[in-house]
Amino acid sequence: MKRAFITGIEGQDGSYLAELLLAKNYEVHGIFRHSTNGGAVNLRHLKADPQIFERTLFLHPAELDDVDSIRVPLEQCAPDEIYHLASQSHVGASFEKVEETCRITGLGALRLLELTRKLPKAPRFFHASSSEIFGSPEQSPQDETTPVNPITPYGCAKAFGTQMTRIYRKNFGLFAVNGILFNHESPRRGENFVTRKICRAVAAIKAGRRQELVLGDTSAQRDWGHARDYVRGMWLALQHDTPEDFVFATGKLHRVQDIVELAFQAAGLEWQKFVRQEKQFFRPADPRQVIGNAAKAKNLLDWQPEISFEQTIAEMMAAELHAVLNL
Ligand code: GDD
């Protein structure tokens, strides 16, 4: 039985990855933040299953800021694979919390790499990197060779973690890989990210609990995939013969406005009556032309996204409508 260690197991990606690995008969260990008390919604179904919880799934309280709190469960687990997914992952918030973002997202990755290197038997290491490392690139679509040139504090912190992962691979011989992940969504997405924010608001409007949806730049474009596809990519990246970086993306661009239209349509409402834009949600800098080329992942890992943008938004809307209206 293989053992995996996941930071950020309570998040969208961590919870889908835990499910995937448990289905592949892994023993899964994850760390959760004291502040959440291990009660995250995304893991409730796994914790409620006596066949799984504390038999093949183990949760440990730890903070990325406190190396010792991670070292103990990590050494006990002695994993074959580490998936480092935890970070301060909100790009907009990174402008307000610059130092904290660099500490958690950038330095956090380095701390994990250093702990990994010192384990008696170094496990394979996956770092969740981001398309934000490219900033607003000259070259489109982006791939593993695109110059790193972040324009947001979050992107800068991820660039640091990404480059450190490469340094540990080259200099310390770690099987360390970066998955350069473009946006990926699901009903488990955090509420501050634009897809979930829109879907939640539309369902609340449908239920008569809200009157409007206030957004930032609705012309902003992203390459949006589904999180379930991307965690499969993470696992595949660690099964490959050699440690390599991989872009995971759909290669398709959509606008925030497209999400708005699909979500309101799913609820049978006219978006024009409810949506307005406000300065507070515009970002000081927002990458443009963020679109990925995942050809390397397709060629070497046989990975490609299976869930479309439209299916993703439909699944998210169905979940939100069900939550508020039992529809
Ligand atoms: N969050 C938010 N809220 N975004 C808005 C809003 C709003 O009201 N209005 C417009 N947007 C625009 C943002 O300016 C951005 O261009 C786009 O919607 C997507 O924003 P987010 O959903 O917050 O995601 P992100 O692209 O900034 O970052 C996500 O993807 C990265 C790449 O995978 C995060 O998940 C990052 O952690 C991740 O690395």
Boltz pocket constraint, residues with backbone or C-beta under 6 A from the ligand:
constraints:
  - pocket:
      binder: B
      contacts: [[A, 88], [A, 89], [A, 90], [A, 91], [A, 92], [A, 129], [A, 130], [A, 131], [A, 132], [A, 181], [A, 182], [A, 183], [A, 184], [A, 192], [A, 193], [A, 194], [A, 195], [A, 197], [A, 214], [A, 215], [A, 216], [A, 217], [A, 218], [A, 220], [A, 221], [A, 222], [A, 256], [A, 281], [A, 282], [A, 283], [A, 286], [A, 287]]
      max_distance: 6.0
